[in-house]
C-alpha cells in the first residue's frame, strides 16, 4: 500500500508544487489542495483492486482457522448436510460484495477523473 501511495505522489509533476509555492501556498496546503487530488486519480484504482482482492482471498483464511463467510458456511453444512445450497449462498454473497465494491470503485474513479482530458488518461 505504501508503494502505491508513493507511486501516486510521484506521478504528480514537481512543477505543480512549485507553482503552488509561487502562489504563496504552504507545504501542507500544497499537498492538500494541489498534489493529493491529482495523486488520488492514480492511487484509487490499485487500492480498490487490492481491497477487492483481499475480499476474494478471505476464503483462503479458512485454511489457517480464521472464521469467515466460507468458514461459517462449512460449519453450518456440517450440521445439516446441505453443502451445495450453502456453497451457492456463499458464492452469491461473495459475488454481491465484490460487485458492490467494483461499482463503488468505478464511481470514485469517474468522480476523480472529472476535468481530465480523455487523451490524458
N, CA, C and O atoms as CSV, one atom per row, in Angstrom:
chain,resi,resn,atom,element,x,y,z
A,1,UNK,N,N,0.829,-1.192,0.000
A,1,UNK,CA,C,0.000,0.000,0.000
A,1,UNK,C,C,0.873,1.255,0.000
A,1,UNK,O,O,0.574,2.243,-0.672
A,2,UNK,N,N,1.952,1.190,0.767
A,2,UNK,CA,C,2.845,2.351,0.811
A,2,UNK,C,C,3.455,2.612,-0.560
A,2,UNK,O,O,3.643,3.763,-0.955
A,3,UNK,N,N,3.762,1.540,-1.280
A,3,UNK,CA,C,4.333,1.692,-2.623
A,3,UNK,C,C,3.312,2.306,-3.580
A,3,UNK,O,O,3.677,3.097,-4.449
A,4,UNK,N,N,2.056,1.951,-3.427
A,4,UNK,CA,C,1.005,2.525,-4.271
A,4,UNK,C,C,0.873,4.021,-4.003
A,4,UNK,O,O,0.786,4.816,-4.939
A,5,UNK,N,N,0.857,4.403,-2.734
A,5,UNK,CA,C,0.744,5.824,-2.379
A,5,UNK,C,C,1.979,6.588,-2.847
A,5,UNK,O,O,1.866,7.690,-3.383
A,6,UNK,N,N,3.151,6.005,-2.645
A,6,UNK,CA,C,4.382,6.665,-3.095
A,6,UNK,C,C,4.368,6.875,-4.602
A,6,UNK,O,O,4.721,7.950,-5.087
A,7,UNK,N,N,3.960,5.847,-5.342
A,7,UNK,CA,C,3.892,5.966,-6.796
A,7,UNK,C,C,2.886,7.020,-7.227
A,7,UNK,O,O,3.120,7.752,-8.188
A,8,UNK,N,N,1.759,7.097,-6.514
A,8,UNK,CA,C,0.764,8.108,-6.841
A,8,UNK,C,C,1.273,9.516,-6.589
A,8,UNK,O,O,1.036,10.420,-7.390
A,9,UNK,N,N,1.974,9.703,-5.473
A,9,UNK,CA,C,2.520,11.026,-5.176
A,9,UNK,C,C,3.620,11.414,-6.159
A,9,UNK,O,O,3.742,12.580,-6.534
A,10,UNK,N,N,4.415,10.439,-6.572
A,10,UNK,CA,C,5.479,10.734,-7.540
A,10,UNK,C,C,4.939,10.966,-8.949
A,10,UNK,O,O,5.643,11.507,-9.802
A,11,UNK,N,N,3.688,10.558,-9.197
A,11,UNK,CA,C,3.122,10.761,-10.532
A,11,UNK,C,C,2.750,12.219,-10.782
A,11,UNK,O,O,2.566,12.625,-11.929
A,12,UNK,N,N,2.641,13.003,-9.722
A,12,UNK,CA,C,2.317,14.420,-9.869
A,12,UNK,C,C,3.600,15.173,-10.199
A,12,UNK,O,O,4.626,15.009,-9.538
A,13,UNK,N,N,3.520,15.982,-11.213
A,13,UNK,CA,C,4.688,16.745,-11.657
A,13,UNK,C,C,5.189,17.672,-10.553
A,13,UNK,O,O,4.388,18.333,-9.891
A,14,UNK,N,N,6.514,17.728,-10.346
A,14,UNK,CA,C,7.051,18.656,-9.330
A,14,UNK,C,C,6.729,20.114,-9.644
A,14,UNK,O,O,6.723,20.959,-8.749
A,15,UNK,N,N,6.465,20.403,-10.899
A,15,UNK,CA,C,6.099,21.766,-11.286
A,15,UNK,C,C,4.798,22.220,-10.658
A,15,UNK,O,O,4.590,23.416,-10.451
A,16,UNK,N,N,3.919,21.277,-10.352
A,16,UNK,CA,C,2.659,21.620,-9.700
A,16,UNK,C,C,2.914,22.196,-8.305
A,16,UNK,O,O,2.319,23.204,-7.924
A,17,UNK,N,N,3.798,21.549,-7.553
A,17,UNK,CA,C,4.130,22.039,-6.211
A,17,UNK,C,C,4.882,23.371,-6.296
A,17,UNK,O,O,4.662,24.266,-5.480
A,18,UNK,N,N,5.755,23.493,-7.269
A,18,UNK,CA,C,6.492,24.753,-7.442
A,18,UNK,C,C,5.537,25.897,-7.742
A,18,UNK,O,O,5.692,26.997,-7.212
A,19,UNK,N,N,4.541,25.635,-8.599
A,19,UNK,CA,C,3.565,26.676,-8.940
A,19,UNK,C,C,2.742,27.059,-7.709
A,19,UNK,O,O,2.445,28.236,-7.503
A,20,UNK,N,N,2.374,26.075,-6.896
A,20,UNK,CA,C,1.605,26.365,-5.691
A,20,UNK,C,C,2.427,27.193,-4.713
A,20,UNK,O,O,1.909,28.122,-4.092
A,21,UNK,N,N,3.713,26.858,-4.576
A,21,UNK,CA,C,4.573,27.643,-3.678
A,21,UNK,C,C,4.758,29.056,-4.214
A,21,UNK,O,O,4.831,30.015,-3.446
A,22,UNK,N,N,4.833,29.181,-5.551
A,22,UNK,CA,C,4.975,30.511,-6.147
A,22,UNK,C,C,3.734,31.357,-5.889
A,22,UNK,O,O,3.825,32.582,-5.809
A,23,UNK,N,N,2.583,30.717,-5.758
A,23,UNK,CA,C,1.352,31.445,-5.462
A,23,UNK,C,C,1.177,31.727,-3.975
A,23,UNK,O,O,0.216,32.383,-3.574
A,24,UNK,N,N,2.110,31.228,-3.152
A,24,UNK,CA,C,2.089,31.528,-1.729
A,24,UNK,C,C,1.462,30.453,-0.857
A,24,UNK,O,O,1.248,30.690,0.332
A,25,UNK,N,N,1.164,29.299,-1.393
A,25,UNK,CA,C,0.623,28.223,-0.572
A,25,UNK,C,C,1.750,27.582,0.227
A,25,UNK,O,O,2.879,27.460,-0.247
A,26,UNK,N,N,1.422,27.181,1.437
A,26,UNK,CA,C,2.394,26.487,2.271
A,26,UNK,C,C,2.508,25.024,1.847
A,26,UNK,O,O,1.825,24.578,0.925
A,27,UNK,N,N,3.375,24.291,2.530
A,27,UNK,CA,C,3.611,22.889,2.174
A,27,UNK,C,C,2.370,22.032,2.368
A,27,UNK,O,O,2.021,21.243,1.490
A,28,UNK,N,N,1.696,22.176,3.514
A,28,UNK,CA,C,0.500,21.376,3.771
A,28,UNK,C,C,-0.647,21.751,2.847
A,28,UNK,O,O,-1.373,20.879,2.370
A,29,UNK,N,N,-0.812,23.037,2.593
A,29,UNK,CA,C,-1.873,23.476,1.682
A,29,UNK,C,C,-1.602,22.976,0.271
A,29,UNK,O,O,-2.530,22.596,-0.442
A,30,UNK,N,N,-0.352,22.974,-0.130
A,30,UNK,CA,C,0.016,22.458,-1.450
A,30,UNK,C,C,-0.296,20.975,-1.541
A,30,UNK,O,O,-0.845,20.504,-2.536
A,31,UNK,N,N,0.056,20.254,-0.505
A,31,UNK,CA,C,-0.216,18.815,-0.500
A,31,UNK,C,C,-1.717,18.550,-0.538
A,31,UNK,O,O,-2.186,17.706,-1.301
A,32,UNK,N,N,-2.467,19.278,0.290
A,32,UNK,CA,C,-3.910,19.016,0.402
A,32,UNK,C,C,-4.691,19.454,-0.826
A,32,UNK,O,O,-5.577,18.731,-1.281
A,33,UNK,N,N,-4.383,20.618,-1.368
A,33,UNK,CA,C,-5.206,21.183,-2.434
A,33,UNK,C,C,-4.671,20.931,-3.842
A,33,UNK,O,O,-5.439,20.997,-4.802
A,34,UNK,N,N,-3.409,20.650,-3.990
A,34,UNK,CA,C,-2.825,20.510,-5.328
A,34,UNK,C,C,-2.375,19.080,-5.601
A,34,UNK,O,O,-2.797,18.470,-6.583
A,35,UNK,N,N,-1.520,18.546,-4.734
A,35,UNK,CA,C,-0.878,17.260,-5.008
A,35,UNK,C,C,-1.826,16.082,-4.782
A,35,UNK,O,O,-1.962,15.228,-5.658
A,36,UNK,N,N,-2.481,16.022,-3.624
A,36,UNK,CA,C,-3.344,14.871,-3.313
A,36,UNK,C,C,-4.502,14.674,-4.294
A,36,UNK,O,O,-4.749,13.537,-4.694
A,37,UNK,N,N,-5.218,15.714,-4.697
A,37,UNK,CA,C,-6.292,15.472,-5.661
A,37,UNK,C,C,-5.794,14.860,-6.973
A,37,UNK,O,O,-6.478,14.030,-7.573
A,38,UNK,N,N,-4.614,15.268,-7.411
A,38,UNK,CA,C,-4.060,14.697,-8.636
A,38,UNK,C,C,-3.520,13.287,-8.399
A,38,UNK,O,O,-3.631,12.423,-9.269
A,39,UNK,N,N,-2.943,13.060,-7.236
A,39,UNK,CA,C,-2.375,11.748,-6.922
A,39,UNK,C,C,-3.478,10.708,-6.694
A,39,UNK,O,O,-3.296,9.535,-7.022
A,40,UNK,N,N,-4.611,11.123,-6.139
A,40,UNK,CA,C,-5.693,10.175,-5.880
A,40,UNK,C,C,-6.214,9.539,-7.159
A,40,UNK,O,O,-6.676,8.399,-7.145
A,41,UNK,N,N,-6.142,10.271,-8.258
A,41,UNK,CA,C,-6.560,9.720,-9.539
A,41,UNK,C,C,-5.731,8.503,-9.915
A,41,UNK,O,O,-6.219,7.597,-10.591
A,42,UNK,N,N,-4.484,8.480,-9.479
A,42,UNK,CA,C,-3.581,7.363,-9.758
A,42,UNK,C,C,-3.632,6.323,-8.642
A,42,UNK,O,O,-3.425,5.137,-8.899
A,43,UNK,N,N,-3.903,6.744,-7.419
A,43,UNK,CA,C,-3.868,5.849,-6.260
A,43,UNK,C,C,-5.116,4.972,-6.157
A,43,UNK,O,O,-5.017,3.797,-5.804
A,44,UNK,N,N,-6.275,5.524,-6.459
A,44,UNK,CA,C,-7.544,4.817,-6.229
A,44,UNK,C,C,-7.663,3.488,-6.986
A,44,UNK,O,O,-8.068,2.506,-6.365
A,45,UNK,N,N,-7.343,3.389,-8.270
A,45,UNK,CA,C,-7.531,2.095,-8.951
A,45,UNK,C,C,-6.761,0.924,-8.329
A,45,UNK,O,O,-7.366,-0.123,-8.096
A,46,UNK,N,N,-5.455,1.047,-8.048
A,46,UNK,CA,C,-4.785,-0.102,-7.445
A,46,UNK,C,C,-5.220,-0.386,-6.009
A,46,UNK,O,O,-5.227,-1.542,-5.587
A,47,UNK,N,N,-5.581,0.649,-5.255
A,47,UNK,CA,C,-6.068,0.415,-3.891
A,47,UNK,C,C,-7.405,-0.323,-3.929
A,47,UNK,O,O,-7.629,-1.250,-3.151
A,48,UNK,N,N,-8.287,0.087,-4.829
A,48,UNK,CA,C,-9.556,-0.611,-4.990
A,48,UNK,C,C,-9.357,-2.058,-5.396
A,48,UNK,O,O,-10.050,-2.950,-4.905
A,49,UNK,N,N,-8.417,-2.289,-6.287
A,49,UNK,CA,C,-8.122,-3.663,-6.700
A,49,UNK,C,C,-7.578,-4.487,-5.536
A,49,UNK,O,O,-7.896,-5.669,-5.411
A,50,UNK,N,N,-6.768,-3.875,-4.693
A,50,UNK,CA,C,-6.233,-4.577,-3.522
A,50,UNK,C,C,-7.346,-4.945,-2.547
A,50,UNK,O,O,-7.348,-6.047,-1.998
A,51,UNK,N,N,-8.287,-4.039,-2.328
A,51,UNK,CA,C,-9.397,-4.309,-1.411
A,51,UNK,C,C,-10.258,-5.448,-1.933
A,51,UNK,O,O,-10.632,-6.345,-1.177
A,52,UNK,N,N,-10.574,-5.416,-3.219
A,52,UNK,CA,C,-11.375,-6.476,-3.820
A,52,UNK,C,C,-10.625,-7.803,-3.770
A,52,UNK,O,O,-11.224,-8.845,-3.505
A,53,UNK,N,N,-9.332,-7.768,-4.020
A,53,UNK,CA,C,-8.521,-8.985,-3.948
A,53,UNK,C,C,-8.492,-9.548,-2.535
A,53,UNK,O,O,-8.564,-10.763,-2.350
A,54,UNK,N,N,-8.385,-8.665,-1.525
A,54,UNK,CA,C,-8.405,-9.146,-0.145
A,54,UNK,C,C,-9.742,-9.777,0.195
A,54,UNK,O,O,-9.788,-10.776,0.913
A,55,UNK,N,N,-10.828,-9.212,-0.309
A,55,UNK,CA,C,-12.142,-9.793,-0.074
A,55,UNK,C,C,-12.226,-11.185,-0.689
A,55,UNK,O,O,-12.760,-12.111,-0.079
A,56,UNK,N,N,-11.704,-11.322,-1.882
A,56,UNK,CA,C,-11.731,-12.632,-2.532
A,56,UNK,C,C,-10.849,-13.641,-1.805
A,56,UNK,O,O,-11.148,-14.835,-1.803
A,57,UNK,N,N,-9.782,-13.180,-1.197
A,57,UNK,CA,C,-8.849,-14.078,-0.521
A,57,UNK,C,C,-9.315,-14.466,0.881
A,57,UNK,O,O,-8.672,-15.291,1.531
A,58,UNK,N,N,-10.413,-13.893,1.359
A,58,UNK,CA,C,-10.871,-14.256,2.693
A,58,UNK,C,C,-11.273,-15.721,2.768
A,58,UNK,O,O,-11.250,-16.315,3.846
A,59,UNK,N,N,-11.639,-16.308,1.640
A,59,UNK,CA,C,-11.974,-17.731,1.659
A,59,UNK,C,C,-10.738,-18.584,1.909
A,59,UNK,O,O,-10.856,-19.733,2.334
A,60,UNK,N,N,-9.563,-18.041,1.654
A,60,UNK,CA,C,-8.327,-18.785,1.875
A,60,UNK,C,C,-7.981,-18.846,3.361
A,60,UNK,O,O,-7.294,-19.773,3.790
A,61,UNK,N,N,-8.442,-17.883,4.150
A,61,UNK,CA,C,-8.100,-17.880,5.576
A,61,UNK,C,C,-8.742,-19.039,6.317
A,61,UNK,O,O,-8.387,-19.313,7.463
A,62,UNK,N,N,-9.668,-19.713,5.687
A,62,UNK,CA,C,-10.269,-20.903,6.276
A,62,UNK,C,C,-9.190,-21.936,6.587
A,62,UNK,O,O,-9.303,-22.688,7.555
A,63,UNK,N,N,-8.150,-21.969,5.765
A,63,UNK,CA,C,-7.065,-22.928,5.931
A,63,UNK,C,C,-6.321,-22.696,7.244
A,63,UNK,O,O,-5.877,-23.655,7.874
A,64,UNK,N,N,-6.179,-21.444,7.663
A,64,UNK,CA,C,-5.435,-21.158,8.895
A,64,UNK,C,C,-6.352,-21.058,10.107
A,64,UNK,O,O,-5.896,-20.726,11.201
A,65,UNK,N,N,-7.636,-21.342,9.925
A,65,UNK,CA,C,-8.533,-21.436,11.062
A,65,UNK,C,C,-9.227,-20.161,11.469
A,65,UNK,O,O,-9.774,-20.095,12.570
A,66,UNK,N,N,-9.229,-19.155,10.637
A,66,UNK,CA,C,-9.927,-17.907,10.950
A,66,UNK,C,C,-11.360,-18.020,10.449
A,66,UNK,O,O,-11.604,-18.499,9.341
A,67,UNK,N,N,-12.295,-17.581,11.264
A,67,UNK,CA,C,-13.705,-17.690,10.887
A,67,UNK,C,C,-14.054,-16.582,9.889
A,67,UNK,O,O,-13.809,-15.403,10.146
A,68,UNK,N,N,-14.614,-16.966,8.780
A,68,UNK,CA,C,-15.064,-16.033,7.765
A,68,UNK,C,C,-16.364,-16.557,7.177
A,68,UNK,O,O,-16.975,-17.471,7.731
A,69,UNK,N,N,-16.783,-15.994,6.074
A,69,UNK,CA,C,-18.038,-16.419,5.454
A,69,UNK,C,C,-18.001,-17.890,5.064
A,69,UNK,O,O,-18.927,-18.641,5.371
A,70,UNK,N,N,-16.946,-18.296,4.396
A,70,UNK,CA,C,-16.854,-19.695,3.971
A,70,UNK,C,C,-16.707,-20.629,5.175
A,70,UNK,O,O,-17.219,-21.748,5.156
A,71,UNK,N,N,-16.015,-20.180,6.211
A,71,UNK,CA,C,-15.905,-20.988,7.430
A,71,UNK,C,C,-17.249,-21.177,8.109
A,71,UNK,O,O,-17.556,-22.258,8.611
A,72,UNK,N,N,-18.047,-20.119,8.122
A,72,UNK,CA,C,-19.391,-20.229,8.699
A,72,UNK,C,C,-20.254,-21.180,7.887
A,72,UNK,O,O,-21.003,-21.981,8.446
A,73,UNK,N,N,-20.147,-21.090,6.570
A,73,UNK,CA,C,-20.914,-21.989,5.699
A,73,UNK,C,C,-20.494,-23.433,5.932
A,73,UNK,O,O,-21.341,-24.324,5.996
A,74,UNK,N,N,-19.206,-23.664,6.058
A,74,UNK,CA,C,-18.707,-25.022,6.293
A,74,UNK,C,C,-19.241,-25.569,7.616
A,74,UNK,O,O,-19.632,-26.733,7.706
A,75,UNK,N,N,-19.251,-24.721,8.630
A,75,UNK,CA,C,-19.759,-25.156,9.939
A,75,UNK,C,C,-21.252,-25.492,9.865
A,75,UNK,O,O,-21.698,-26.474,10.457
A,76,UNK,N,N,-22.018,-24.682,9.144
A,76,UNK,CA,C,-23.459,-24.927,9.043
A,76,UNK,C,C,-23.743,-26.198,8.250
A,76,UNK,O,O,-24.566,-27.010,8.673
A,77,UNK,N,N,-23.077,-26.389,7.105
A,77,UNK,CA,C,-23.411,-27.580,6.316
A,77,UNK,C,C,-22.840,-28.855,6.915
A,77,UNK,O,O,-23.219,-29.949,6.494
A,78,UNK,N,N,-21.951,-28.748,7.873
A,78,UNK,CA,C,-21.519,-29.963,8.567
A,78,UNK,C,C,-22.603,-30.453,9.528
A,78,UNK,O,O,-22.619,-31.619,9.923
A,79,UNK,N,N,-23.515,-29.537,9.900
A,79,UNK,CA,C,-24.624,-29.907,10.776
A,79,UNK,C,C,-25.862,-30.369,10.013
A,79,UNK,O,O,-26.548,-31.296,10.446
A,80,UNK,N,N,-26.155,-29.717,8.860
A,80,UNK,CA,C,-27.408,-30.057,8.180
A,80,UNK,C,C,-27.199,-30.751,6.822
A,80,UNK,O,O,-28.182,-31.109,6.173
A,81,UNK,N,N,-25.954,-30.950,6.377
A,81,UNK,CA,C,-25.611,-31.704,5.162
A,81,UNK,C,C,-26.200,-31.114,3.876
A,81,UNK,O,O,-26.483,-31.851,2.932
A,82,UNK,N,N,-26.380,-29.824,3.838
A,82,UNK,CA,C,-26.847,-29.156,2.616
A,82,UNK,C,C,-25.687,-28.357,2.021
A,82,UNK,O,O,-25.708,-27.126,2.023
A,83,UNK,N,N,-24.698,-29.051,1.524
A,83,UNK,CA,C,-23.468,-28.410,1.077
A,83,UNK,C,C,-23.682,-27.525,-0.144
A,83,UNK,O,O,-23.287,-26.359,-0.136
A,84,UNK,N,N,-24.292,-28.055,-1.182
A,84,UNK,CA,C,-24.415,-27.309,-2.433
A,84,UNK,C,C,-25.215,-26.025,-2.227
A,84,UNK,O,O,-24.801,-24.959,-2.683
A,85,UNK,N,N,-26.338,-26.117,-1.557
A,85,UNK,CA,C,-27.171,-24.927,-1.350
A,85,UNK,C,C,-26.412,-23.848,-0.576
A,85,UNK,O,O,-26.472,-22.670,-0.929
A,86,UNK,N,N,-25.703,-24.247,0.472
A,86,UNK,CA,C,-24.979,-23.256,1.277
A,86,UNK,C,C,-23.760,-22.699,0.534
A,86,UNK,O,O,-23.423,-21.526,0.692
A,87,UNK,N,N,-23.107,-23.526,-0.266
A,87,UNK,CA,C,-21.987,-23.007,-1.055
A,87,UNK,C,C,-22.473,-22.039,-2.129
A,87,UNK,O,O,-21.781,-21.073,-2.450
A,88,UNK,N,N,-23.647,-22.287,-2.681
A,88,UNK,CA,C,-24.215,-21.342,-3.643
A,88,UNK,C,C,-24.543,-20.023,-2.952
A,88,UNK,O,O,-24.318,-18.953,-3.517
A,89,UNK,N,N,-25.070,-20.093,-1.739
A,89,UNK,CA,C,-25.346,-18.871,-0.964
A,89,UNK,C,C,-24.049,-18.104,-0.710
A,89,UNK,O,O,-24.013,-16.882,-0.850
A,90,UNK,N,N,-22.993,-18.815,-0.341
A,90,UNK,CA,C,-21.698,-18.157,-0.108
A,90,UNK,C,C,-21.185,-17.511,-1.390
A,90,UNK,O,O,-20.654,-16.401,-1.358
A,91,UNK,N,N,-21.343,-18.202,-2.517
A,91,UNK,CA,C,-20.906,-17.631,-3.803
A,91,UNK,C,C,-21.686,-16.365,-4.139
A,91,UNK,O,O,-21.119,-15.384,-4.620
A,92,UNK,N,N,-22.976,-16.396,-3.884
A,92,UNK,CA,C,-23.804,-15.213,-4.151
A,92,UNK,C,C,-23.363,-14.049,-3.267
A,92,UNK,O,O,-23.294,-12.912,-3.733
A,93,UNK,N,N,-23.062,-14.322,-1.993
A,93,UNK,CA,C,-22.589,-13.257,-1.101
A,93,UNK,C,C,-21.263,-12.675,-1.582
A,93,UNK,O,O,-21.095,-11.456,-1.612
A,94,UNK,N,N,-20.316,-13.543,-1.958
A,94,UNK,CA,C,-19.037,-13.041,-2.478
A,94,UNK,C,C,-19.248,-12.237,-3.749
A,94,UNK,O,O,-18.643,-11.179,-3.925
A,95,UNK,N,N,-20.106,-12.732,-4.639
A,95,UNK,CA,C,-20.388,-12.013,-5.877
A,95,UNK,C,C,-21.024,-10.660,-5.586
A,95,UNK,O,O,-20.663,-9.658,-6.204
A,96,UNK,N,N,-21.959,-10.625,-4.659
A,96,UNK,CA,C,-22.616,-9.379,-4.293
A,96,UNK,C,C,-21.621,-8.378,-3.704
A,96,UNK,O,O,-21.620,-7.206,-4.080
A,97,UNK,N,N,-20.783,-8.837,-2.789
A,97,UNK,CA,C,-19.823,-7.923,-2.153
A,97,UNK,C,C,-18.799,-7.397,-3.155
A,97,UNK,O,O,-18.485,-6.207,-3.145
A,98,UNK,N,N,-18.274,-8.266,-4.017
A,98,UNK,CA,C,-17.294,-7.794,-5.000
A,98,UNK,C,C,-17.946,-6.886,-6.030
A,98,UNK,O,O,-17.312,-5.943,-6.504
A,99,UNK,N,N,-19.200,-7.150,-6.388
A,99,UNK,CA,C,-19.897,-6.280,-7.347
A,99,UNK,C,C,-20.113,-4.889,-6.761
A,99,UNK,O,O,-19.924,-3.886,-7.449
A,100,UNK,N,N,-20.507,-4.829,-5.499
A,100,UNK,CA,C,-20.710,-3.529,-4.858
A,100,UNK,C,C,-19.391,-2.765,-4.769
A,100,UNK,O,O,-19.343,-1.570,-5.063
A,101,UNK,N,N,-18.328,-3.446,-4.367
A,101,UNK,CA,C,-17.025,-2.768,-4.273
A,101,UNK,C,C,-16.528,-2.311,-5.645
A,101,UNK,O,O,-15.957,-1.228,-5.765
A,102,UNK,N,N,-16.739,-3.119,-6.667
A,102,UNK,CA,C,-16.330,-2.736,-8.019
A,102,UNK,C,C,-17.112,-1.522,-8.498
A,102,UNK,O,O,-16.543,-0.611,-9.100
A,103,UNK,N,N,-18.418,-1.508,-8.232
A,103,UNK,CA,C,-19.253,-0.367,-8.611
A,103,UNK,C,C,-18.796,0.902,-7.901
A,103,UNK,O,O,-18.656,1.952,-8.527
A,104,UNK,N,N,-18.563,0.805,-6.590
A,104,UNK,CA,C,-18.115,1.981,-5.840
A,104,UNK,C,C,-16.760,2.479,-6.332
A,104,UNK,O,O,-16.524,3.684,-6.413
A,105,UNK,N,N,-15.873,1.542,-6.659
A,105,UNK,CA,C,-14.560,1.936,-7.175
A,105,UNK,C,C,-14.707,2.653,-8.509
A,105,UNK,O,O,-14.050,3.670,-8.732
A,106,UNK,N,N,-15.546,2.150,-9.392
A,106,UNK,CA,C,-15.702,2.803,-10.700
A,106,UNK,C,C,-16.323,4.188,-10.557
A,106,UNK,O,O,-15.935,5.117,-11.265
A,107,UNK,N,N,-17.294,4.332,-9.637
A,107,UNK,CA,C,-17.886,5.652,-9.401
A,107,UNK,C,C,-16.849,6.637,-8.864
A,107,UNK,O,O,-16.800,7.791,-9.289
A,108,UNK,N,N,-16.028,6.176,-7.932
A,108,UNK,CA,C,-14.994,7.037,-7.364
A,108,UNK,C,C,-13.966,7.423,-8.420
A,108,UNK,O,O,-13.541,8.576,-8.478
A,109,UNK,N,N,-13.563,6.467,-9.255
A,109,UNK,CA,C,-12.617,6.778,-10.327
A,109,UNK,C,C,-13.214,7.783,-11.304
A,109,UNK,O,O,-12.527,8.700,-11.752
A,110,UNK,N,N,-14.503,7.611,-11.636
A,110,UNK,CA,C,-15.159,8.535,-12.553
A,110,UNK,C,C,-15.226,9.932,-11.945
A,110,UNK,O,O,-15.008,10.924,-12.640
A,111,UNK,N,N,-15.526,10.011,-10.657
A,111,UNK,CA,C,-15.624,11.315,-9.995
A,111,UNK,C,C,-14.265,12.009,-9.934
A,111,UNK,O,O,-14.170,13.218,-10.146
A,112,UNK,N,N,-13.224,11.245,-9.646
A,112,UNK,CA,C,-11.892,11.845,-9.576
A,112,UNK,C,C,-11.342,12.159,-10.957
A,112,UNK,O,O,-10.427,12.972,-11.088
A,113,UNK,N,N,-11.888,11.525,-11.993
A,113,UNK,CA,C,-11.412,11.760,-13.352
A,113,UNK,C,C,-12.051,12.955,-14.033
A,113,UNK,O,O,-11.682,13.297,-15.157
A,114,UNK,N,N,-13.016,13.603,-13.363
A,114,UNK,CA,C,-13.649,14.781,-13.965
A,114,UNK,C,C,-12.630,15.882,-14.144
A,114,UNK,O,O,-11.784,16.110,-13.280
A,115,UNK,N,N,-12.717,16.554,-15.258
A,115,UNK,CA,C,-11.802,17.649,-15.522
A,115,UNK,C,C,-10.507,17.206,-16.152
A,115,UNK,O,O,-9.631,18.035,-16.400
A,116,UNK,N,N,-10.355,15.916,-16.420
A,116,UNK,CA,C,-9.148,15.410,-17.068
A,116,UNK,C,C,-9.510,15.087,-18.512
A,116,UNK,O,O,-10.518,14.429,-18.771
A,117,UNK,N,N,-8.698,15.544,-19.443
A,117,UNK,CA,C,-8.968,15.258,-20.852
A,117,UNK,C,C,-8.941,13.764,-21.094
A,117,UNK,O,O,-8.188,13.043,-20.440
A,118,UNK,N,N,-9.745,13.295,-22.016
A,118,UNK,CA,C,-9.834,11.867,-22.335
A,118,UNK,C,C,-8.504,11.336,-22.868
A,118,UNK,O,O,-8.147,10.194,-22.578
A,119,UNK,N,N,-7.773,12.123,-23.630
A,119,UNK,CA,C,-6.490,11.644,-24.170
A,119,UNK,C,C,-5.376,11.699,-23.138
A,119,UNK,O,O,-4.307,11.132,-23.363
A,120,UNK,N,N,-5.602,12.377,-21.995
A,120,UNK,CA,C,-4.581,12.446,-20.944
A,120,UNK,C,C,-4.672,11.283,-19.986
A,120,UNK,O,O,-3.763,11.068,-19.184
A,121,UNK,N,N,-5.772,10.515,-20.056
A,121,UNK,CA,C,-5.949,9.385,-19.137
A,121,UNK,C,C,-5.098,8.265,-19.511
A,121,UNK,O,O,-5.116,7.228,-18.849
